[in-house]
Every structure is written in structure tokens, then in C-alpha cells.
Amino acid sequence: MKDQFTIGQMSKLYDIPVKTLRYYDEIGLFTPYHTDGVTGYRYYRAEQFQQLDMISFLKDLGVPLKEIKQKLEHSTLDQFLHTLEKYEETTRRKMNELQTTHRHLTQKIQQLQLAKTTERGPMLSSLPKRSIWKEERSFSSLGDMEVLLREIKKTVNHMTPIMVGSVGLFVSPDHISGEEAFAYDGLYILLEDAESGYDTLPEGTYATVYSVEDRRKDSFYYKELVKFVSGLGLETEGPLYTRQIVDSFISHMRDERLIEYQIKVRD
């Protein structure tokens, strides 16, 4: 018949696998108009196209097949409207999450692209106020830092992903000894989507130097920054901030790894 379609034709028209259409039939969601008792071939009518259109639409929204079946079997206008409104909210939330993910990806790409061309020598930079999550807790082990990060991840992760480049350590100049190892005063996390109410790194001029060394050189680079700033007739103030921008996970090339050291210059 002219308006009768095989399961293979329906599969091609809707770009739905034959296996899926058979499953729809098995669960009573979308049954053929006629099934040949001898061959077992399934046939559909043109009148059923709108039903499959609706099933595909609701499935794309994320509505479970069981709920779709219930709607097709019995639903009032208000009930159907409620379903669409519920999944409209779900879709809006997913869109917001994707926009946030896209923003985080863009910022990370820009950061890593900048890392490829960053000068290694000491420099002065004028930086804006930066929102941070600050945890003042003394520790000397990066393992201790990772445990602390896991504790605060659920609170912070909606504003910024906790990963290399967003997490830093700080230490007071009074606690930086001439030895290679010392205890940090705490950690900070740069917040990308923070509103007011959080700690900040104040705006102003900062002395910055980048290194491919490991953190055993922290005190060395602190002294290098102080010497650089002093040579310009200026003074430093506040703690030393340090964060890893490129680590061994991002690049196995040692000369591509990057640690940032930064300290504020007195106004």
C-alpha cells in the first residue's frame, strides 16, 4: 500500500536503528499498524508518523521512555504542559552548565597559550583585584594540600574547576628561611565566577617571575623577586604567592612546565 511503510523504511526516514524500533514495539511504546503473522514483518501507516515525532522529541528532551509511554496512553493538556515545563527547566540548567564549562575551557586555553610565550625573567605587572577562596592552614606537604582541596571542592567547584593553574600557595616572608623546604601558610583558589563576599588579592603592581624548577626553589625565587624590586628602588609587601600553571600531567617535557611566583609591590 502507498501509505504503508516497512520497519526498514521507518528506520531510514527517522534515522532510528531498526533495533530501537523493535524495542519500542516490545515495550508497547510504538507498535506497528500491522505485523505479518507468517513473515513477522512490521508495517507502519502514515498516521503513526506524528506519534513517532513526539516520542523522538520527548526522548531528546531527556524524558524516560516509561514516562513517554504513560503520556501517550493517558495525558491531559495540563499534564503534558507540566512535562514540557519541567524539562524546559532541566534544559535551561544544562545550557547554563555548558556555558560555564565553555567559559572555563576558554580561560584554560588562553592561560596555557600564554604560558608558551611567557618570559621567564622577573617583571612588573599591574593586576586587577582577583577574587579568591583562601584557606589559612600551615602545611609543608603537597599531600596535605591535596587532602585540603578535596575537603573544599564541593564548595568551590561550581565557581571554578579545582585544577592546575587555579590553585596556589602562599607564605609569609617571615616564614621563608634560607633552607629549601619550609611550611606554607595556606592555599588560595582563583575564583572565576565569584561574586562579593570572598577574599581577594588586591589590585596593584606585582613582581612576577616564572620557573621550570620544582618547589624546592621557592625561597630562591622569593629572594630573586625581592632583589629585582629593590633594584628598582621599590619595596615588596605581603606574602609570596606561587602556583603551578603547567605540571607533568599537562606536559611530560620538563622545559614546558611552569611555576609562577608573585609578590605585591608596595604602593
N, C-alpha and C positions, 0 to 999 in steps of 0.2 A: 504493500500500500504506500501511497505517496507520502503520507504523514506518519509513517511507522519507521522507527529507527532501531538498528541493532545496538548492542552494548558497545561494539567497536566504534560505531559512528558517534555515539554519545561521548565516548572517551575522547575522540578527536575533536569534536565540537567544543567540549568544555575543558580540554587539556587535563582530564582527570583519569588516572590509571584505571584500567578495567578491574583490577583487583579491588580498588576502592569502591567502585560502583557495585561490585558483588557483595562487599561488606555492608554497604548501605542497605542492600536488599536483605541480607541475613538478619540485620538488627531491626528491620521494619522501618527504616528511616526513609528510604526512597525505593519503592518496589516497581518492577516493570509493569506495564499495562497488560502484557501477556507473556507467558513463558510456555514454550512449546513442550508438551508432555513427552514427546519422543526424543527430540534432539537436546532439550534443555536450553535452547537459545532464548535469550531475553530480548523482548521488544518493548520499545517505549513510544509514546504518542507525543505529538507537538504540544498538546495541552499540559504536559508534565514539565515543560521547559522552565516555566516561571517558578515551579516548586524547587527545581534544582538550582535555579538562580538564587533563590532565597537561602537555601541550605549553604551554598558556597559563600554568600555574603555574610551570613551569621558565623560560619566557621572561620572566615578570615578575620572577623572581629575577636575571635577567641572564645566564642560561645561553645561549651561542650556539646558533643553530639547528642547526649542524653537529653539535655535541655532543649536542643533544637527539635528533637522528636516530640517532646511534650508540647512545644509551641505549635508545631504543625498539626498535632492531634486535637489540641484544645487551647485556644487562646482568645482573650478579649482584646479589644483595641487598647485598653488601659494597660493590660498585662504586657502586650507587645511593646507599647511605648516605654514602659518601665524597663524592659530588657534593653532597648536601644539606649536609653538614658544612662543605664548602669555601665554599659560598655563604652559609651561615649566618654565617661569619666575615666575609665580604665585606659582608653586610647590617649586621652589628654595627658594622663600621668606618664605613660610610656613616651610620648613625644617630648615632654619636659626632661625625662631621664636621658633620652637620646641627645637632646640639645646640650645638656650638661656634659655628657660623655664626649660629644663633639668638641665642646669648648676645652675640656681637659686635654684631649688629643692634640688640638691645635696649639695649645700652650706648651705641651711637652715637645712637640715637633719643633717649635720655634726655639725653645730652650736648647735642644740638642743641636740644632743647626747653628745657633750662636756659639755653642761650645767648640765647634770645629774651627772657628776663626778667632777665638778669644786670645788676646795677648796674655802671656804668662807673667810678665813683669809687673811690679807694683804700679797702681794707677789710682787717681781720684775720680769718684763718680758722684753726681748729685742724684739722690734717690728719693722717691716719694715715700710717704708713710705706708707701711705694709702691715696688714693685719696678721696676727699670729696666734696660735694656741701655744701657751707657754707652760711648761712643767718644770718647776724648780725642785730638783732632786739630785743629790750628789751620786755619781757613779763613775767608775773607771773602766767598765767593761762594755763593749758594744753589745754583748749578750744581754746585759741588764737593760740597755736601751731598747732592744727588740722586745723584751718582755713588757716594758712600759708602753711601747707603741701598741701592742696587742690589747692592752687594757683600755686605751683611749680611742681605739679605732672606730668603734661603733658611734662614738660621739662626734668624731671629726670627719669621717669618711664621706658624709653627704655634702661637705663643703669642698673637699679636695681629696683626691686619692692619696693614701699614705704610701709613697714610693720614693725611690731615689730622686733627689732634686727638690722635694718638698719638705724633707726632714733635715734639721740641722741641730748642732750642739752649741752651747755657749759656756764660757768660762771667764771668771773674773781675772783681771791682770794680777791680782794679789795671790791667786792660786796657781799661776803659771810659774813653775820653777825652772831652773836650768836643766832639769832632767828631761828625758824624752817622754816619760809617762807621768800623768797627773790625773786627778779626778775632775770631771766636768761638773759644772754647777746645775746642769739641766739640759733640756732639749726644747726645741721650738718647731712648729709646723707652720709653713706658709699657707695661709688660707686664701683660696682663690675666690670663694663666693661668700665671704663673711660680711655680716652687717656690723653695726656698732655693738659694743659690749665686750670686745675681745682685746687682748693685749696687742701692742703694736711695736714695730721697730720704727722709731721716729724718723721723720724726713730729715734730710740734711746731706752733708758731704761725708762719704765713706771712703776709706782707703781699702783697696781690694788687691789681692794677689791670688793667682791660680797655680796649682801644683799638680804634678802627676805622682807625687810621693804618697806614702801611706801616712796615717795619722800619728805615727811616732815622730813626725817632723812638725807637729803643731806649734810647739814652743819656738822652733826656729823661724817659722813664718810669722809668728806674732812679733818677734824681735825685728824681723825684716820690715814689717809694716811700720812699727814704731820708729825705726831708723829712717825710713823713707819720709814719713810725715815730719819728723824732727828736722830733716834736711831741708824741708820747705818752710821752716820757721813756724810750724804749727804743732798742735798737741792732739793726742788721742784721748778719748774718754769712753767709759763704758766697757762692756765685755767684748771678748773676741768671739765672733760668730763664724762657724765653719759648717759647711755642708758638702756632701758628695754629690756631684752632678752626673758624672759618668763613672760607673763602677764595673767590676769584672763581669757582671751579668749582662750589661749593655754592650761591652766590648772586651774581647779577650786580648786586644792589643794594649800593652801596658802604657805606651806613649799616648793613647787616646783617653785614658782615664783622667778625671778632673776633680779636684777638690778646691772649693772656694774658701778663702779666708778673708774676713771683713771686720773692720772696726771703725766706729764713728770718729770723725774729726771734730774737735771742739769748735763751736761756732765763734 
